[in-house]
Amino acid sequence: MREILFRRSEPVSRALLQAMLYDLGEYPAAVISENPADVVVGELYALDPKHGHEALAAVDEHEGIDEGTTEYR
């Protein structure tokens, strides 16, 4: 999955979110926090406009989301 996204995107910057990160097993969850000491660090990428749809479709397939689902869009 990571390779599919990297081939269809460009790094923009480091990303910070004032939140707590929880281990839910297969996927993590970030919950917004009021405590400034709670910081989740990540990376921000911009999808290539020519291939963004392919990248999002690959993510949906990886996560088991089919075309008829509107859960994330």
C-alpha distances in whole Angstrom, upper triangle without the diagonal:
4,5,5,6,9,10,11,13,15,16,19,20,20,20,22,23,26,25,24,21,21,19,19,17,14,14,16,18,20,24,26,29,32,32,32,31,28,25,21,20,17,16,16,14,16,14,16,18,18,15,14,14,12,9,11,11,8,7,11,10,7,10,13,15,17,18,21,20,21,20,18,20
4,5,5,6,9,10,11,13,13,16,17,17,17,20,21,24,23,23,20,21,19,20,18,15,14,16,18,19,23,25,28,31,31,30,29,26,23,19,17,14,13,13,12,14,13,15,18,18,15,14,16,13,10,12,14,10,10,13,13,11,13,16,17,20,21,24,23,23,22,19,21
4,5,5,6,9,10,12,13,17,18,19,20,23,24,27,27,27,24,24,23,23,22,18,18,19,22,23,27,28,31,34,34,33,32,29,26,22,20,17,15,15,13,14,13,14,17,17,14,14,15,13,10,13,14,11,11,15,15,13,16,18,19,21,22,26,25,25,24,22,23
4,6,5,7,9,12,14,17,19,20,20,23,24,28,27,28,25,25,24,24,22,19,18,20,22,23,27,28,31,35,35,34,33,30,27,24,22,18,16,15,13,13,11,12,14,14,10,11,12,9,7,10,11,8,9,12,12,11,14,16,17,18,19,22,22,22,22,19,20
4,5,5,6,9,11,14,16,16,17,20,21,25,24,25,22,23,22,22,22,18,17,18,20,21,24,25,28,31,32,30,30,27,24,21,19,15,13,12,9,10,8,10,13,13,10,9,11,9,6,9,11,8,8,12,13,12,14,17,17,18,19,22,21,21,20,17,18
4,5,5,7,9,12,14,15,16,20,21,25,25,26,23,25,24,24,24,21,19,20,22,22,26,27,29,32,32,31,30,28,24,21,18,14,12,11,9,10,9,10,13,14,11,11,14,12,9,12,14,12,12,16,17,15,17,20,21,22,23,26,25,25,24,21,21
4,6,8,11,14,17,18,20,23,25,29,29,29,27,28,27,28,27,23,22,23,25,26,29,30,33,36,36,34,34,31,28,24,22,18,15,14,11,11,9,9,12,12,9,10,13,11,9,12,14,12,13,17,17,16,19,21,21,22,23,26,25,25,25,22,23
4,7,10,13,16,18,19,22,24,28,28,29,26,28,27,27,27,24,22,23,24,25,28,29,32,34,35,33,33,31,27,24,22,18,15,13,10,9,6,5,9,8,6,7,10,8,7,10,12,11,12,15,16,16,18,20,20,21,20,24,23,23,23,20,20
4,7,9,12,14,15,19,21,25,25,27,24,26,26,27,27,24,21,22,23,23,26,26,29,31,32,30,30,28,25,21,19,15,12,10,6,5,4,5,9,10,8,8,11,11,9,11,14,13,13,16,18,17,19,22,21,22,22,25,24,23,23,20,19
4,6,10,12,14,18,20,24,25,26,25,27,27,28,28,26,23,23,24,23,26,26,29,31,31,29,29,27,23,21,18,14,11,9,5,5,7,7,11,12,12,11,15,15,12,15,18,17,17,20,21,21,22,25,24,26,26,29,27,26,26,22,22
4,6,9,11,14,17,21,22,24,22,25,25,27,27,25,22,21,22,21,24,24,26,28,28,26,26,24,20,18,14,11,7,6,4,6,9,11,14,16,15,14,17,18,15,16,20,19,18,21,23,21,23,26,25,27,27,30,28,27,26,22,23
4,7,9,13,15,19,21,23,22,25,26,27,28,26,23,22,22,21,23,22,24,26,26,24,24,23,19,17,14,11,8,5,5,6,10,12,14,17,17,15,19,19,17,18,21,21,19,22,25,24,24,27,27,29,28,31,29,27,26,22,22
4,6,10,13,16,18,20,20,23,24,26,27,26,23,21,21,19,21,20,22,23,23,20,21,20,16,14,11,9,6,5,7,10,13,15,18,21,20,18,22,22,19,20,24,23,21,24,26,25,25,29,28,30,30,33,30,29,27,24,24
4,7,10,14,15,17,17,20,21,24,25,24,21,19,19,16,19,18,19,21,20,18,17,16,12,11,7,6,5,6,9,12,15,18,21,23,22,20,23,24,20,21,25,23,21,24,27,25,25,28,28,31,31,33,31,29,27,24,25
4,7,10,12,14,14,18,19,21,23,22,19,16,16,13,15,14,16,18,17,15,15,14,10,8,6,5,5,6,9,12,16,19,21,24,23,20,23,24,20,20,24,23,20,23,25,24,23,26,26,29,29,31,28,26,24,21,22
4,7,9,11,12,16,18,20,22,22,19,16,15,12,13,11,12,14,14,11,12,10,7,6,5,6,8,9,13,16,19,22,24,27,26,23,26,27,23,22,26,25,22,24,27,25,24,28,27,30,31,32,29,27,25,22,23
4,6,9,10,14,16,18,21,21,17,14,12,9,9,8,9,11,11,10,11,8,6,5,7,8,11,11,15,17,20,24,25,28,27,24,26,27,23,22,26,25,22,24,27,25,23,26,26,29,30,31,27,25,23,20,21
4,7,10,13,17,19,22,22,19,15,13,9,9,6,6,7,7,6,8,6,5,6,9,11,14,15,19,21,24,27,29,32,30,27,29,30,27,25,29,28,25,26,29,27,25,29,28,31,32,33,29,27,24,22,24
4,7,10,13,15,18,19,16,12,10,6,5,4,4,8,8,8,9,5,5,6,10,12,15,16,19,22,24,28,29,32,31,27,29,30,26,25,28,27,23,25,27,25,23,26,26,29,31,31,28,26,22,20,23
4,7,10,12,15,17,14,10,8,6,5,6,6,10,9,10,10,6,7,7,10,13,16,18,21,24,26,30,31,34,32,29,30,31,27,26,28,27,24,25,27,25,22,26,26,29,31,32,28,26,23,21,24
4,7,9,12,13,11,7,6,4,7,9,10,13,13,14,12,9,8,7,10,11,15,17,20,23,24,28,30,32,30,27,28,28,25,23,26,24,21,22,24,22,19,23,23,27,29,30,26,25,22,20,23
4,6,9,11,9,6,5,6,8,11,12,16,15,17,15,12,12,10,13,14,18,20,22,25,26,30,32,34,31,28,29,29,25,24,26,24,21,22,24,21,18,21,22,26,28,29,25,25,21,20,23
4,6,8,7,5,7,9,11,15,16,19,19,20,19,15,15,13,15,16,19,21,23,26,26,30,32,34,31,28,29,28,25,23,25,23,20,21,22,19,17,20,21,25,28,28,25,25,21,20,24
4,6,6,5,7,10,12,16,17,21,21,23,22,18,18,15,18,18,20,22,24,26,26,30,32,33,30,27,27,27,24,22,23,22,18,19,20,17,14,17,18,22,25,26,22,22,19,19,22
4,6,7,10,13,16,19,21,25,24,26,24,21,20,17,19,19,21,23,24,27,27,30,32,33,30,27,27,26,24,22,23,21,18,18,19,16,14,16,18,22,25,26,23,24,20,20,24
4,7,10,14,16,20,22,26,26,27,26,22,21,18,19,18,20,21,22,24,24,27,29,30,26,24,24,23,20,19,19,17,14,15,15,12,10,13,15,19,22,23,20,21,18,18,21
4,7,10,13,17,19,23,23,24,23,19,18,15,16,15,17,18,19,22,21,25,26,28,25,22,22,22,18,17,18,16,13,14,15,12,10,13,14,18,21,22,19,19,16,15,19
4,7,10,13,15,19,19,20,19,15,14,11,13,13,15,17,19,21,22,25,27,29,26,23,24,24,20,19,20,19,15,16,18,15,13,16,17,21,24,25,21,21,17,16,20
4,6,10,12,16,17,18,17,14,13,10,13,13,16,17,19,21,22,26,27,30,27,24,24,25,21,19,21,20,17,17,20,17,15,17,18,22,24,24,21,20,16,15,18
4,7,9,13,14,14,14,10,10,8,11,11,14,15,18,20,22,26,27,30,27,24,25,26,22,20,23,22,18,19,22,20,17,20,20,24,26,26,23,21,18,16,19
4,6,10,11,13,14,10,10,10,13,14,17,18,21,23,24,28,29,32,30,27,27,28,25,23,25,25,21,22,25,23,20,23,22,26,27,27,24,22,18,17,20
4,7,9,10,12,9,9,10,13,15,17,18,21,23,25,28,29,32,31,27,28,30,27,24,27,27,23,24,27,25,23,26,25,28,29,29,26,23,20,18,21
4,5,8,9,7,8,10,14,16,19,20,23,26,28,31,33,36,34,31,32,33,30,28,31,31,27,28,31,29,26,29,28,32,33,33,29,27,24,22,25
4,6,9,8,10,13,16,19,21,22,26,28,30,34,35,38,37,33,35,36,33,31,34,34,30,31,34,32,30,33,32,35,36,36,32,30,27,25,27
4,5,6,9,12,15,18,21,22,26,29,31,35,36,39,38,34,36,37,34,32,35,35,31,32,35,33,31,34,33,37,38,38,35,32,29,27,30
4,5,7,11,13,16,19,20,24,27,30,33,34,38,36,33,35,37,33,32,35,35,31,33,35,33,31,35,34,37,38,39,35,33,30,28,30
4,6,10,12,16,19,21,24,27,30,34,36,39,37,34,36,37,33,32,35,35,31,33,35,33,31,34,34,38,39,40,36,34,31,29,31
4,7,10,13,17,19,22,25,28,31,33,36,34,31,33,34,30,29,32,31,28,29,32,29,27,31,31,34,36,36,33,31,28,26,28
4,6,10,13,15,19,22,24,28,30,33,31,28,30,31,27,26,29,29,25,27,30,27,26,29,29,32,34,35,31,30,26,24,26
4,7,10,12,16,19,21,25,27,30,28,25,27,27,24,23,26,25,22,24,26,23,22,26,26,29,31,32,28,27,24,21,24
4,7,10,13,17,19,23,25,28,26,23,26,26,22,22,25,24,21,24,26,23,22,26,26,30,31,33,29,28,25,22,24
4,7,10,14,16,19,22,24,22,20,22,23,19,19,22,21,18,21,23,20,20,24,24,27,28,30,27,26,23,20,22
4,7,10,13,16,19,21,19,17,20,20,17,17,20,19,17,20,22,20,20,24,24,26,27,29,27,25,24,20,21
4,7,10,13,15,18,17,14,17,18,15,15,19,18,16,19,21,20,20,23,23,25,25,28,25,24,22,18,19
4,6,9,12,15,13,11,15,15,12,13,16,16,14,17,20,19,19,22,22,24,24,26,24,23,22,18,18
4,6,9,12,11,9,12,14,11,12,16,16,15,17,20,19,20,23,22,23,22,25,24,22,22,18,17
4,6,8,7,5,9,10,8,9,12,13,12,15,17,17,18,21,19,20,20,22,21,20,20,17,16
4,5,5,5,9,10,9,11,14,14,15,17,19,19,21,23,21,22,21,24,23,22,23,20,18
4,6,5,8,10,10,11,14,15,16,17,19,20,22,23,21,22,20,23,22,21,22,19,17
4,6,8,9,10,12,13,15,16,18,19,20,22,24,22,21,20,23,23,22,24,21,19
4,6,5,6,9,10,11,13,14,16,17,19,20,19,19,17,21,21,20,22,19,18
4,5,5,6,9,10,11,12,14,15,17,18,17,17,16,19,18,17,18,15,14
4,5,5,6,9,10,10,12,14,15,16,14,14,12,15,15,15,16,14,12
4,6,5,6,9,10,10,12,14,15,14,14,13,16,17,17,18,16,15
4,5,5,6,9,10,11,12,14,13,14,14,17,17,17,17,14,14
4,5,5,6,9,10,11,12,11,11,11,14,13,13,13,11,11
4,5,5,6,9,10,10,9,9,9,12,12,13,14,12,12
4,5,5,6,9,10,10,11,11,15,14,15,16,14,15
4,5,5,6,9,8,10,12,15,13,14,13,11,13
4,5,5,6,5,7,8,11,10,11,10,9,11
4,5,5,6,7,9,12,11,13,13,13,14
4,6,8,10,13,15,14,16,15,14,16
4,6,9,12,14,12,13,11,11,14
4,6,10,11,10,12,11,12,14
4,7,8,6,9,8,9,11
4,6,6,9,10,11,12
4,6,8,10,11,11
4,7,9,11,11
4,6,8,8
4,6,5
4,6
4
